[in-house]
Amino acid sequence: MQSSFPLFPEAASSISSDVDLLYFFILAVSSFFAILVSAAVVCFAIKYRRRHPDDVGQDIHISIVLELVWTIIPFVLAMVMFFWGADLYFRLARPPADSMEVFVVGKQWMWKVQHPEGVREINELHVPINRNVRITLGSEDVLHDYYIPAFRVKMDAVPGKLTTMWFKATKVGTYQIFCAEYCGTQHSGMIGQVIAMEEHDYEAWLAGGRTTGTAVENGERLFTQLACITCHKTDTSGRGPVLAGVFGSSVQLMDGRKVVADENYLRESIMNPQAKIVLGYQPIMPTFQGTVSEENLLQLIAYIKTLKTPAATPAAGAPAAGQPGGQ
């Protein structure tokens, strides 16, 4: 029977055992040397203590081999920890291409969740087991941190920026979500639950929870309501760049730089369009800071990401439809 207060949270994701193994390795190495050094200090203090007021210490000449040994061994162990940890870090920092998308927005003091299919949750996250889940995180106010101990994953939700994390749940169950960054007076109450379900149970739950349009449909509706469509047309006749195919592409800026059009680039272009002016276009786009909420922003980005470059060949002299132009 599992204790009500386990020393370690349950390991319930594909990466949990790897993280635990590294942790216990570091703990074992640190404990070994802490005990070794402490025991040596006690033994030497007793053995070489001053026994008479007139005692004078003698110079000690240590073997160069011994000095190399106690330098090289800790260095090798430190490098093992470094490369092992770096491998885990890069695996956690790169969501698999086949991951399902979920949007999470932190707000004092709750977690607001949007599934691409249109289902919304507060302080809960339903996911299927054995499927990669990519979470895009935003914050409406202050710095938060989305932490799921059983999955051994955590990521800051940063105001003015989008961050990502991913996991693959391996066990059906309910697991705690915490905010791991102090965010105000009710920080300790900013908790939630991940409900990991069998695939068929998740699909049934998803079907029963659809009350609004999908994230892409809502983003398309906002794109029209905010009059974005008047400047960002499907051809090069608009005052703004064609957005079809822009996501993931390299964008040439007015100042000579090139940037990749990822989620944060799209976010900044909506909230602070003057920050990066695309070559060939004027800085005439108004800011939507304070007009578009963080949730609506994620919907707009979800819609823009679906826009693909038309297959038709452009007219002579005109840039391809997917070629980014400007704000």
C-alpha positions in Angstrom: 0.0 0.0 0.0 1.4 3.4 -1.0 2.1 5.9 1.8 -0.1 9.0 2.0 3.2 11.0 2.1 5.6 9.3 -0.3 9.2 10.3 -0.2 9.2 10.6 -4.0 6.3 11.1 -6.3 5.2 8.3 -8.5 7.1 7.9 -11.8 4.4 8.1 -14.4 6.0 9.4 -17.7 8.4 8.1 -20.3 11.2 10.3 -18.9 10.6 9.8 -15.2 12.9 6.8 -14.7 15.7 8.5 -16.6 15.5 11.7 -14.4 15.3 9.6 -11.3 18.4 7.5 -12.3 20.5 10.7 -12.8 19.2 12.1 -9.5 20.1 9.0 -7.5 23.5 8.8 -9.2 24.3 12.4 -8.2 22.9 11.7 -4.7 25.1 8.6 -4.3 28.3 10.3 -5.5 27.7 13.3 -3.4 26.9 11.2 -0.3 30.0 9.0 -0.8 32.3 12.0 -1.0 30.6 13.9 1.8 31.0 10.8 4.1 34.6 10.2 2.9 35.6 13.9 3.5 33.9 14.1 6.9 35.4 10.8 8.1 38.9 12.0 6.9 38.5 15.3 8.7 37.6 13.5 12.0 40.3 10.9 11.7 43.0 13.4 10.8 41.9 15.7 13.6 42.3 12.9 16.1 45.5 11.4 14.7 47.4 14.6 14.0 46.1 16.7 16.9 48.6 18.8 18.8 49.7 16.8 21.9 52.1 19.2 23.5 52.4 23.0 23.4 55.9 22.8 21.9 54.9 20.6 19.0 55.7 22.0 15.6 54.2 20.7 12.4 56.3 19.2 9.7 56.2 19.8 6.0 54.4 17.0 4.1 55.4 16.2 0.6 52.5 14.5 -1.3 53.0 12.2 -4.2 52.1 13.7 -7.6 50.3 10.5 -8.5 48.0 10.9 -5.5 47.3 14.5 -6.4 46.4 13.5 -10.0 44.1 10.7 -8.7 42.1 13.0 -6.4 41.8 15.6 -9.2 41.0 13.3 -12.2 38.4 11.1 -10.5 36.2 14.0 -9.4 36.6 15.6 -12.8 35.5 12.5 -14.6 32.5 12.1 -12.3 31.6 15.8 -12.8 31.8 15.3 -16.6 29.6 12.2 -16.4 26.9 14.2 -14.6 27.2 17.1 -17.0 26.8 15.1 -20.2 24.1 12.9 -18.7 22.2 15.9 -17.6 22.7 17.7 -20.9 21.4 14.7 -22.8 18.2 14.7 -20.6 17.9 18.5 -21.0 18.0 18.4 -24.8 15.5 15.5 -24.9 13.1 17.5 -22.7 13.7 20.7 -24.7 12.7 19.1 -28.0 9.1 18.0 -28.3 8.6 15.1 -30.7 7.1 16.1 -34.1 4.1 13.9 -33.5 3.1 15.6 -30.2 -0.5 16.6 -29.7 -0.8 20.3 -28.8 -2.3 21.7 -25.6 -2.3 25.4 -24.6 -2.0 26.4 -21.0 -2.2 30.0 -19.6 -1.2 30.8 -16.1 -3.2 33.5 -14.2 -3.3 34.5 -10.6 -4.2 31.9 -9.3 -5.3 29.3 -11.8 -4.2 27.3 -14.9 -6.5 27.8 -17.9 -6.2 25.0 -20.5 -7.3 24.9 -24.1 -7.3 21.7 -26.2 -7.0 22.2 -30.0 -10.4 20.6 -30.4 -12.1 23.4 -28.5 -12.4 21.8 -25.0 -11.4 24.1 -22.1 -10.5 23.3 -18.6 -9.4 25.1 -15.4 -6.9 23.6 -13.1 -7.2 20.2 -14.9 -5.5 18.6 -17.8 -6.9 15.5 -19.4 -4.4 13.6 -21.6 -4.2 10.1 -23.1 -1.5 7.8 -22.0 1.3 6.7 -24.4 0.9 9.8 -26.5 3.4 12.7 -26.7 1.8 15.9 -25.4 3.3 19.3 -26.2 2.2 22.1 -23.9 2.6 25.8 -25.0 2.7 28.0 -21.9 1.8 31.6 -21.5 1.1 34.0 -18.6 -1.4 36.7 -18.3 0.2 38.5 -15.4 3.3 37.4 -13.5 5.9 34.6 -13.6 4.4 31.1 -12.9 5.9 27.6 -13.2 4.0 24.6 -14.5 5.2 21.6 -12.5 4.0 18.0 -12.7 6.2 16.0 -10.3 5.0 12.6 -11.4 6.1 13.3 -14.9 9.4 15.0 -13.8 8.7 18.1 -16.0 8.4 21.7 -15.2 8.6 24.9 -17.2 8.2 28.7 -16.5 5.2 30.5 -17.8 6.7 33.9 -18.6 4.8 37.1 -19.2 5.3 38.4 -22.8 6.8 35.1 -24.0 5.7 31.6 -25.0 7.5 28.5 -23.6 7.0 24.8 -24.3 7.3 21.5 -22.5 6.4 18.0 -23.3 5.7 14.6 -21.7 4.3 11.2 -22.4 2.2 9.8 -19.6 2.6 6.0 -19.2 0.2 5.2 -16.4 -3.6 5.8 -16.0 -4.2 8.0 -12.9 -4.5 11.4 -11.4 -1.4 13.5 -10.8 -0.8 16.8 -9.1 0.1 20.1 -10.8 1.8 22.8 -8.8 3.0 26.3 -9.5 6.7 26.1 -8.6 7.4 29.8 -8.8 6.1 32.2 -6.1 3.5 34.3 -7.8 1.6 36.1 -5.1 -0.4 35.7 -1.9 -2.3 32.7 -3.1 0.6 30.9 -4.7 0.2 27.8 -2.6 -3.4 27.4 -3.9 -2.4 27.5 -7.6 -2.7 23.7 -8.0 -4.4 21.3 -10.3 -4.5 17.8 -11.6 -3.5 15.8 -14.7 -5.9 13.1 -15.5 -4.1 10.5 -17.6 -6.6 8.2 -19.4 -6.7 5.3 -21.9 -6.9 6.5 -25.5 -10.6 5.5 -26.0 -11.6 7.1 -22.7 -9.8 10.3 -23.6 -11.6 10.4 -27.0 -14.9 9.9 -25.3 -14.2 12.7 -22.8 -13.0 15.0 -25.6 -16.2 14.4 -27.7 -18.4 15.1 -24.7 -16.6 18.3 -23.8 -16.7 20.2 -27.1 -18.8 23.3 -26.6 -17.0 25.9 -28.8 -15.1 25.9 -32.0 -11.6 24.4 -32.3 -8.6 26.6 -31.5 -7.9 27.0 -35.2 -11.6 27.9 -35.9 -11.6 30.5 -33.1 -8.3 31.9 -34.4 -9.7 32.2 -37.9 -12.7 34.1 -36.5 -10.5 36.4 -34.5 -8.3 37.0 -37.6 -11.4 38.3 -39.4 -12.9 40.2 -36.4 -9.6 42.1 -35.8 -9.4 43.0 -39.5 -6.1 41.2 -39.9 -7.4 39.9 -43.2 -7.6 43.4 -44.7 -3.7 43.7 -44.7 -2.6 40.1 -44.7 -4.1 38.9 -47.9 -3.6 35.7 -49.8 -1.6 37.5 -52.4 1.1 40.2 -52.3 -1.4 43.1 -52.9 -1.9 43.6 -49.1 -0.1 46.2 -47.0 1.2 43.3 -44.7 3.0 40.2 -45.6 1.3 37.0 -46.8 1.1 34.7 -43.8 0.6 31.5 -45.7 3.7 29.3 -45.1 5.4 31.9 -42.8 5.5 29.7 -39.7 8.8 27.9 -39.4 10.3 29.9 -42.3 13.3 32.3 -42.3 12.2 36.0 -42.3 14.4 38.8 -43.7 14.1 41.9 -41.6 14.5 45.6 -42.5 17.7 45.8 -40.4 19.4 43.0 -42.3 18.8 40.2 -39.7 17.1 36.9 -40.4 14.9 35.3 -37.8 12.8 32.1 -37.7 9.1 32.7 -37.6 8.3 30.5 -34.5 5.5 31.0 -31.9 7.4 33.7 -30.1 8.0 35.6 -33.4 4.3 35.5 -34.2 3.4 36.6 -30.6 5.7 39.5 -30.7 4.5 40.5 -34.2 1.0 40.7 -32.9 1.7 42.4 -29.5 4.7 44.6 -30.5 4.7 44.7 -34.3 7.3 47.5 -34.4 10.0 45.3 -32.8 10.8 43.4 -36.0 10.0 45.1 -39.3 10.1 42.8 -42.3 12.0 43.8 -45.4 9.7 45.5 -48.0 6.9 46.6 -45.7 6.2 49.7 -43.7 5.8 49.8 -39.8 2.1 50.5 -40.0 0.6 47.6 -38.1 -1.1 48.7 -34.8 -0.3 46.9 -31.6 -2.9 44.5 -30.1 -1.4 44.7 -26.6 -4.3 44.9 -24.2 -6.8 44.0 -26.9 -6.0 40.4 -27.4 -5.9 38.1 -24.4 -3.3 35.5 -23.9 -5.8 32.8 -24.7 -7.0 34.5 -27.9 -3.3 35.0 -28.9 -2.7 31.3 -28.7 -5.8 30.8 -31.0 -4.5 33.3 -33.5 -1.1 31.6 -33.6 -2.8 28.2 -34.0 -4.6 29.5 -37.0 -1.6 31.1 -38.6 0.4 27.9 -38.2 -2.1 26.1 -40.4 -1.8 28.5 -43.3 0.0 26.8 -46.1 1.7 28.2 -49.2 -0.6 27.7 -52.3 0.6 25.2 -54.8 0.0 27.5 -57.7 3.0 29.2 -59.4 3.2 32.9 -58.7 3.1 35.5 -61.5 6.4 36.5 -63.0 8.3 39.0 -60.8 6.0 38.4 -57.8 7.3 36.7 -54.6 6.0 33.3 -53.6 2.8 33.4 -51.5 4.6 31.9 -48.5 7.4 34.5 -48.6 7.3 36.6 -45.5 7.2 40.3 -46.0 6.6 42.5 -43.0 4.3 43.5 -40.1 
